[in-house]
């Protein structure tokens, strides 16, 4: 059985598998959040929602920075944005 998938879907699968490789590296989420400049964002897989939200909140409190998190269920991502 062959299932047709649009080209954009194939790209998203490749991007997601690469993202998952990076996410599983120790300290990747924390380092990524720390390195964001004001106005920059990073998309994490939605499976990491609790970890990402907690790290953004905790690191923001420690470093006196503010971050916002937003989830997109359709895309399956959690977007972290540094706001100050």
C-alpha positions as CSV (number, residue, x, y, z in Angstrom):
1,X,0.0,0.0,0.0
2,X,1.4,3.4,-1.0
3,X,0.3,6.5,0.9
4,X,0.9,9.8,-0.9
5,X,2.4,12.5,1.4
6,X,3.0,16.1,0.3
7,X,6.6,17.2,0.0
8,X,6.2,19.6,2.9
9,X,5.2,16.7,5.1
10,X,8.4,14.9,4.2
11,X,10.5,17.9,5.1
12,X,8.7,18.2,8.4
13,X,9.4,14.5,9.2
14,X,13.1,15.1,8.5
15,X,13.2,18.3,10.5
16,X,11.4,16.6,13.4
17,X,13.7,13.6,13.5
18,X,16.7,15.9,13.6
19,X,15.0,18.0,16.3
20,X,14.5,14.9,18.4
21,X,18.1,13.9,18.1
22,X,19.2,17.3,19.5
23,X,16.5,17.4,22.2
24,X,17.7,14.1,23.6
25,X,21.2,15.4,24.2
26,X,21.8,16.3,27.8
27,X,21.3,20.0,28.5
28,X,20.1,20.9,25.0
29,X,16.8,22.5,26.1
30,X,18.5,24.6,28.8
31,X,21.3,25.8,26.6
32,X,18.9,26.6,23.8
33,X,16.7,28.7,26.1
34,X,19.8,30.5,27.6
35,X,21.1,31.5,24.2
36,X,17.9,33.1,22.9
37,X,18.2,36.9,22.4
38,X,15.3,39.2,22.9
39,X,12.7,38.6,20.2
40,X,14.1,35.2,19.2
41,X,12.1,32.0,19.3
42,X,12.8,28.3,19.2
43,X,10.3,25.5,18.5
44,X,10.5,22.3,20.6
45,X,8.4,19.1,20.1
46,X,5.2,19.2,22.0
47,X,6.2,16.0,23.9
48,X,8.6,18.2,25.8
49,X,6.0,20.8,26.8
50,X,6.3,20.3,30.6
51,X,10.1,20.3,30.6
52,X,10.3,23.3,28.2
53,X,7.7,25.4,30.1
54,X,9.4,24.7,33.5
55,X,12.9,25.4,32.2
56,X,11.8,28.7,30.6
57,X,10.1,29.8,33.8
58,X,12.8,28.7,36.2
59,X,15.7,30.0,34.1
60,X,13.8,33.3,33.5
61,X,13.4,33.8,37.3
62,X,17.1,33.0,38.0
63,X,18.5,35.2,35.2
64,X,15.9,38.0,35.4
65,X,14.7,37.4,31.9
66,X,11.2,36.8,30.7
67,X,10.1,34.1,28.3
68,X,6.7,33.2,26.8
69,X,5.6,29.8,25.7
70,X,2.9,28.9,23.2
71,X,1.8,25.6,21.9
72,X,0.5,24.6,18.5
73,X,-1.2,21.3,18.6
74,X,-1.6,21.0,14.9
75,X,2.1,21.4,14.3
76,X,3.0,19.6,17.4
77,X,5.4,22.2,18.8
78,X,6.0,24.4,21.8
79,X,7.4,27.8,20.9
80,X,9.6,29.6,23.5
81,X,10.2,33.3,22.9
82,X,12.5,35.5,24.9
83,X,10.5,38.7,25.6
84,X,13.1,40.6,27.7
